[in-house]
Protein backbone atom coordinates (compact mmCIF):
# COMPACT_ATOMS: atom_id res chain seq x y z
CA UNK A 1 0.00 0.00 0.00
CA UNK A 2 1.35 3.40 -0.98
CA UNK A 3 1.25 5.85 1.95
CA UNK A 4 -0.97 8.92 1.72
CA UNK A 5 1.03 12.15 1.83
CA UNK A 6 -0.90 15.16 3.15
CA UNK A 7 0.61 18.64 3.05
CA UNK A 8 -0.55 21.30 5.51
CA UNK A 9 0.68 24.84 4.85
CA UNK A 10 -0.19 28.26 6.22
CA UNK A 11 1.25 31.27 7.99
CA UNK A 12 3.29 31.19 11.17
CA UNK A 13 1.12 30.11 14.13
CA UNK A 14 -1.92 29.65 11.89
CA UNK A 15 -2.78 26.27 13.43
CA UNK A 16 -0.97 23.83 11.12
CA UNK A 17 0.47 21.79 13.97
CA UNK A 18 -2.91 21.61 15.69
CA UNK A 19 -4.54 20.06 12.63
CA UNK A 20 -1.66 17.61 12.16
CA UNK A 21 -1.89 16.55 15.81
CA UNK A 22 -5.68 16.16 15.64
CA UNK A 23 -5.32 13.85 12.64
CA UNK A 24 -2.70 11.80 14.48
CA UNK A 25 -5.05 11.50 17.47
CA UNK A 26 -7.98 10.46 15.26
CA UNK A 27 -5.96 7.47 14.04
CA UNK A 28 -4.12 6.78 17.30
CA UNK A 29 -5.67 3.31 17.74
CA UNK A 30 -4.19 2.09 14.47
CA UNK A 31 -0.99 4.17 14.72
CA UNK A 32 -1.52 5.07 11.07
CA UNK A 33 -0.29 8.69 11.04
CA UNK A 34 3.20 10.14 11.30
CA UNK A 35 3.89 13.89 11.36
CA UNK A 36 6.89 15.43 9.59
CA UNK A 37 7.51 19.10 10.41
CA UNK A 38 9.25 21.18 7.78
CA UNK A 39 10.72 23.26 10.63
CA UNK A 40 13.03 20.37 11.51
CA UNK A 41 14.57 20.72 8.06
CA UNK A 42 16.07 24.15 8.52
CA UNK A 43 19.54 24.05 6.99
CA UNK A 44 22.44 22.98 9.16
CA UNK A 45 24.27 26.08 10.41
CA UNK A 46 27.11 24.51 12.35
CA UNK A 47 29.62 26.43 10.21
CA UNK A 48 28.14 29.78 11.32
CA UNK A 49 28.72 31.66 14.56
CA UNK A 50 25.78 32.30 16.88
CA UNK A 51 25.83 35.95 15.83
CA UNK A 52 25.54 34.95 12.16
CA UNK A 53 22.80 32.40 12.85
CA UNK A 54 20.65 35.03 14.53
CA UNK A 55 20.78 37.11 11.35
CA UNK A 56 19.40 34.29 9.17
CA UNK A 57 15.98 34.93 7.63
CA UNK A 58 14.16 31.84 8.88
CA UNK A 59 10.96 32.90 7.13
CA UNK A 60 12.38 32.61 3.61
CA UNK A 61 12.14 29.35 1.59
CA UNK A 62 15.94 29.32 1.17
CA UNK A 63 16.30 28.65 4.93
CA UNK A 64 15.06 25.07 4.43
CA UNK A 65 16.87 21.96 3.23
CA UNK A 66 14.10 20.75 0.95
CA UNK A 67 16.43 18.34 -0.84
CA UNK A 68 16.90 16.33 2.36
CA UNK A 69 13.19 16.62 3.18
CA UNK A 70 12.18 15.29 -0.25
CA UNK A 71 14.72 12.47 0.02
CA UNK A 72 13.28 11.45 3.39
CA UNK A 73 9.71 11.58 2.09
CA UNK A 74 10.66 9.28 -0.78
CA UNK A 75 12.27 6.85 1.64
CA UNK A 76 9.19 6.78 3.87
CA UNK A 77 6.91 6.24 0.88
CA UNK A 78 9.14 3.36 -0.19
CA UNK A 79 8.69 1.74 3.22
CA UNK A 80 12.04 2.66 4.75
CA UNK A 81 12.69 4.36 8.09
CA UNK A 82 14.54 7.68 8.26
CA UNK A 83 16.70 9.54 10.77
CA UNK A 84 14.88 12.87 10.89
CA UNK A 85 16.79 15.96 12.04
CA UNK A 86 15.55 17.85 15.10
CA UNK A 87 15.86 21.61 15.12
CA UNK A 88 16.92 23.40 18.32
CA UNK A 89 15.52 26.94 18.31
CA UNK A 90 17.58 27.99 21.31
CA UNK A 91 20.84 27.64 19.35
CA UNK A 92 19.41 28.31 15.85
CA UNK A 93 20.76 25.04 14.55
CA UNK A 94 20.04 21.34 14.20
CA UNK A 95 20.39 19.26 17.32
CA UNK A 96 23.05 16.57 17.40
CA UNK A 97 20.21 14.14 18.13
CA UNK A 98 17.99 12.71 15.37
CA UNK A 99 14.62 10.98 15.55
CA UNK A 100 13.93 7.60 13.96
CA UNK A 101 10.69 7.80 11.97
CA UNK A 102 9.10 4.62 10.66
CA UNK A 103 6.79 4.39 7.62
CA UNK A 104 3.05 4.83 8.21
CA UNK A 105 -0.15 4.66 6.19
CA UNK A 106 -0.50 8.44 6.36
CA UNK A 107 2.35 10.96 6.32
CA UNK A 108 1.37 14.48 7.36
CA UNK A 109 3.85 17.13 6.25
CA UNK A 110 3.27 20.50 7.87
CA UNK A 111 5.17 23.74 7.41
CA UNK A 112 5.20 27.30 6.13
CA UNK A 113 6.32 26.50 2.59
CA UNK A 114 4.85 23.05 1.97
CA UNK A 115 2.71 24.40 -0.89
CA UNK A 116 5.23 27.01 -2.06
CA UNK A 117 7.65 24.35 -3.36
CA UNK A 118 6.64 22.77 -6.67
CA UNK A 119 8.75 19.68 -5.93
CA UNK A 120 6.93 19.15 -2.65
CA UNK A 121 3.52 19.79 -4.21
CA UNK A 122 4.14 17.07 -6.78
CA UNK A 123 4.46 14.50 -3.99
CA UNK A 124 1.26 15.44 -2.15
CA UNK A 125 -2.00 13.52 -2.36
CA UNK A 126 -3.87 16.24 -0.43
CA UNK A 127 -2.94 19.92 -0.20
CA UNK A 128 -4.33 21.93 2.72
CA UNK A 129 -3.92 25.60 3.61
CA UNK A 130 -4.75 26.89 7.09
CA UNK A 131 -6.11 30.43 6.77
CA UNK A 132 -6.00 32.41 10.04
CA UNK A 133 -6.20 36.18 10.51
CA UNK A 134 -2.87 37.97 10.89
CA UNK A 135 -3.59 39.41 14.34
CA UNK A 136 -4.44 35.98 15.74
CA UNK A 137 -1.29 34.49 14.19
CA UNK A 138 0.88 37.24 15.66
CA UNK A 139 -0.50 36.78 19.19
CA UNK A 140 -0.05 33.00 19.01
CA UNK A 141 3.50 33.37 17.67
CA UNK A 142 4.44 35.86 20.37
CA UNK A 143 3.22 33.61 23.19
CA UNK A 144 4.85 30.52 21.66
CA UNK A 145 8.25 32.07 20.97
CA UNK A 146 8.55 33.65 24.39
CA UNK A 147 7.35 30.61 26.38
CA UNK A 148 8.68 27.72 24.29
CA UNK A 149 11.66 29.09 22.39
CA UNK A 150 13.28 31.38 24.92
CA UNK A 151 12.85 34.53 22.86
CA UNK A 152 12.49 38.07 24.18
CA UNK A 153 9.34 40.04 23.42
CA UNK A 154 11.32 42.72 21.57
CA UNK A 155 13.01 40.16 19.32
CA UNK A 156 9.68 38.51 18.45
CA UNK A 157 8.10 41.84 17.51
CA UNK A 158 11.17 42.93 15.51
CA UNK A 159 11.32 39.66 13.57
CA UNK A 160 7.61 39.75 12.81
CA UNK A 161 7.63 43.31 11.45
CA UNK A 162 10.87 43.00 9.46
CA UNK A 163 10.66 39.49 7.97
CA UNK A 164 7.71 37.30 9.03
CA UNK A 165 4.96 39.56 7.70
CA UNK A 166 6.88 40.40 4.51
CA UNK A 167 7.73 36.77 3.72
CA UNK A 168 4.15 35.72 4.42
CA UNK A 169 2.83 38.16 1.84
CA UNK A 170 5.52 37.22 -0.72
CA UNK A 171 5.56 33.44 -0.45
CA UNK A 172 2.99 31.89 1.89
CA UNK A 173 -0.24 33.71 1.08
CA UNK A 174 0.18 33.18 -2.71
CA UNK A 175 0.65 29.43 -2.16
CA UNK A 176 -2.96 29.22 -0.97
CA UNK A 177 -4.06 28.93 -4.60
CA UNK A 178 -2.56 25.43 -4.80
CA UNK A 179 -4.67 24.06 -1.93
CA UNK A 180 -7.40 21.47 -2.39
CA UNK A 181 -8.89 22.55 0.92
CA UNK A 182 -8.65 25.85 2.83
CA UNK A 183 -9.34 25.61 6.56
CA UNK A 184 -10.08 28.71 8.64
CA UNK A 185 -8.79 28.85 12.24
CA UNK A 186 -6.77 25.63 12.30
CA UNK A 187 -7.51 22.72 14.63
CA UNK A 188 -10.57 24.39 16.15
CA UNK A 189 -12.52 23.76 12.94
CA UNK A 190 -14.31 20.52 13.82
CA UNK A 191 -16.12 20.26 10.47
CA UNK A 192 -12.81 20.35 8.60
CA UNK A 193 -11.28 17.72 10.91
CA UNK A 194 -14.29 15.44 10.33
CA UNK A 195 -14.03 15.90 6.57
CA UNK A 196 -10.31 15.13 6.57
CA UNK A 197 -10.76 12.07 8.75
CA UNK A 198 -13.50 10.72 6.51
CA UNK A 199 -11.42 11.33 3.37
CA UNK A 200 -8.33 9.67 4.82
CA UNK A 201 -10.37 6.65 5.93
CA UNK A 202 -11.79 6.41 2.42
CA UNK A 203 -8.34 6.49 0.79
CA UNK A 204 -6.94 3.92 3.23
CA UNK A 205 -9.89 1.62 2.54
CA UNK A 206 -9.45 1.97 -1.24
CA UNK A 207 -5.74 1.18 -0.98
CA UNK A 208 -6.37 -1.89 1.16
CA UNK A 209 -9.06 -3.16 -1.20
N, C-alpha and C positions, 0 to 999 in steps of 0.2 A: 504494500500500500504506500503510495506517495504521500508524504506529509502535506498538510495544508499550511501555507505560509500567509499569515495575515499581517499587513503593515498598518500601524497606527501612527499617524503624524499629527502635528499641531504645534501651536506656539508654546513657549516655555511656561510650565505650570498650568497648562490648559486642562489637564486631567487625563493625559495619555496613560500614565502608569496606573491610574485608578481603574480604567477600563481593562487594561491588560490583566491586572490582579483579579478583577471580578470574573473574567473569563477563566482564569486558572482555577478560581474557587468553584465555579460552576461545574468544572470537570475534575474536581479533586478526587472523587471516588475512583475514577479510572486512571488518574495520573496521566491524562492525555495531552496536557498543555505545558509547554516550556516557554518562558519569556526571555527574549534577547533584547537588551537595552543598547541602543546605538551609543549612548553616553559612555559605555565601557570601551568603546572603540575610538576614543580620542587618541590622536597620534602620540607615540612614545616621545617624551621630552627629556629623557635622561641626559642628553648632551647639552641641555640648556641650564643656565643658572636659575635660581628661584626668581630673581629679579626679571629675567627674560621670560620665564614661564607666565608670570603675572600679566605681562603685556600681550600675551597671545589673545587673539579674538576667538573665543570659544563658541561664538554664535555665528560663525561663518562655515560653510560646507567644507572648506579646505582644512578645518581643524580635525576632521575625522579620517580614520584609516579605513575607507570603504573597501579597499582591495582585500584587506584581511577579513572584514565583515562578510563580504560576498563569498570568499573562500570558505569560511566557516559555515555559512548557510548551505552552500553546496554539499559540504561534508555531512551536515545533519540530514539533509534531504536524501543523501545516499546511504543513510543508516549508520554513519560513523559518529563517534563521540568527538567532542572538541575540548580544547583547553582555552576557555574564554578569558580574556583579560579582565581585570577589575580596576576601575579608575578610582584613584584616591584624590578627592577634591581638596583636601587639606594641604597637599604638596603639589597640586597641579600636574600630576603625572600618574602613569600606570603603577599599580601596586606590584610588588615582587611576587605576590601570590596570584594564582589563576584559579578558575573554577571549572571543574569537569562538568560538561553538559552532555547529557545523553539524548539520543533521538527520541522524538515524541510524535504522536499523530498530528498535533497542531503546534506550529511554531508561531509565536506572536512576536513580531519585531516592532518595537516602539522607539520613536525618537523624532527630533525636530525635523530632520531632512530625509525621512524615509520615503516621502513622495517626491522630493526635489530631485533625487538621483534617478536618471533613466535606467541605469543598470540594476538598481534595486527594484524599481517598478516592474521591470520585466520578469522578476522572480515571483512577484506577489499574486496570490489567488484572490485576495480581497484587499481593497485599499480604502482605509478609513481616515477621515480628518476630523479632529476634535476642535470644534469652533466655540471658543469662550471669549467673552469680552475682555478687552485689554486691561481695564482697571482690576477686574477679578484676578487675572493672570499675574499682574504686578504684585498685588497683595499676597497671593499665595507664594510667589517666588521670594518675596522679601522675608516672609516668615520661615520658609524652608531653608534659605541660604544662611540666615542668621542662626537658627536653631540646630540644623543638621550639618552644615558645611563650615561652620566656624567663621563666617564672614561678618564684617562690620556693616552697620546700617548704611554708612556713607559710601562704602565700596559697592554695595548692592544697588543703591540709587544711581551712582555714577555709571556703573556698567550698563544698567538698564537704559539710561538716557543716551549714552554714547554709542552703544553697539546693539544691545538686545532688540530695542524697538526698531532700529534702522534695518537690521538683518531680517527681522520678522517681515517687514514690509517688502524687502527686496526678494527674499527667497522662500519664506514659509507660507505666507498668505497666498502667493500665486500658485503654489503647489496644490492648493485646495481643488483646483479644476480637474485634477487627476483622480479624485476620490470617487469610489463607488457609493460611499455612504458618508454623509456629514452628520456628526453628532454634536448637538449643543450641550455644553456644561459637563462633559466628561462622564465619570462613573455614576453620577447621580441620575442619569437618564435611564430609568428602569425599562422603558419601552425599547430603547435601543439595545440594551443588554439582552432582553428577551429575544429580540429579532436576531441578534448575532448568535446567541446560543442555539436557537432553532436552525439557523442556516448551517452552523458548524456541524450540528448533529446530522443534518441532512447529507452534507458532503461526506462525513465519516461513514454513514450508512451506505451511500452509493459506492464508496471505495471498497468497503468490505464485501458488498454484493458483487 
